[in-house]
Amino acid sequence: DPSDLLRAAMLQLSDSDLVRGMVVRAPMSRGVVARYVAGETVDEAVAVTAELRTTNRLATLDYLGEDTTDRARAEATRDTYVRLLDALAAADLAAYGAAEVSVKLSAIGQALPADGDAIALDSARAICEAAARAGTTVTLDMEDHTTTDRTLEALRALRVDFPWVGAVLQAYLHRTEADCRDLATAGSRVRLCKGAYKEPPSVAHQDGDDVDLSYVRCLKVLMAGDGYPMVASHDPRLLDIAQALAGHHGRSPDSYEFQMLLGIRMNEQKRIADRGHQMRVYVPFGEDWYGYLVRRMAERPANLQFFLRSLATN
Ligand code: FAD
């Protein structure tokens, strides 16, 4: 499939420092970024969250950054999350989980050479304490497959004190149906997505149809179980199937939710919320938007036009 090739090429290209430098400096980039990213500061992210609220959309906020190998940076990210949660509470946006946060463990220390897991866990605890004060929840984003076990381990540790901490499972991984079974228990919040990283065939489905079939098998497990499924996809077929399965299992609209990314299918997000479903928007913000943006571009060849134009005008 040519679009799979394109996607792989883009993800590879994104590792190049030269390309990174060109994109970050390109004047067009700002426009592209603004569609997918809610600004660079806590205040801008809070403003976008308030705006989404006017159309009954919930939010999960992500302070961009990943694979931090600098301890000070990891601590600054932790502190920004705490500040963000305080600001959301002050703006009356966090109560009852209306706005929560999504956290990448590699942004708060997991990738540090020494004691990374312990440092990330400590920082995650500090973020969870701030979330508890604000009356909301935390979801641990899932990164590449080398970190899956460690992230699920951190989830287990955090849920002892903060049972509402959620996890993300990626349908493209062969292991994920089994992980869904483990996590489809009472009180367990699980976001199911297709998966966004370039992964080898030994661990992940490579074919889009196989990923979709896996997504449906995982949905069945989650919807049949006692947990709280968070259906993160823009794929209309999968959204229909999720809704049918929720109906089949007699789930009430408050026992699961839909999630989409800021900037993608925004009108559909509003329609879903209008129909009385819980619709949560993933709201990334911060200066470190490059890796996030490239993954979004790679998902859709049409977006490549924006990307190339931003290089051409440089
Ligand atoms: P696709 O098949 O990619 O897209 C279906 C349709 O949606 C497309 O035909 C198109 O109409 C539309 N669409 C999709 N992407 C775009 C785009 N970029 N621009 C415009 N239209 C588009 N991945 C992880 O690996 N770890 C995570 O923790 C994680 N968290 C996520 C949280 C949320 C709330 C969401 C929505 C996604 C998350 N993802 C995460 C990303 C996810 O894995 C996919 O890469 C992404 O959602 C695209 O898959 P899709 O299900 O939308 O289906």
Boltz pocket constraint, residues with backbone or C-beta under 6 A from the ligand:
constraints:
  - pocket:
      binder: B
      contacts: [[A, 140], [A, 141], [A, 142], [A, 143], [A, 168], [A, 170], [A, 191], [A, 193], [A, 194], [A, 195], [A, 196], [A, 197], [A, 232], [A, 233], [A, 234], [A, 235], [A, 236], [A, 259], [A, 260], [A, 261], [A, 263], [A, 264], [A, 265], [A, 280], [A, 281], [A, 282], [A, 295], [A, 296], [A, 297], [A, 299], [A, 300], [A, 303]]
      max_distance: 6.0
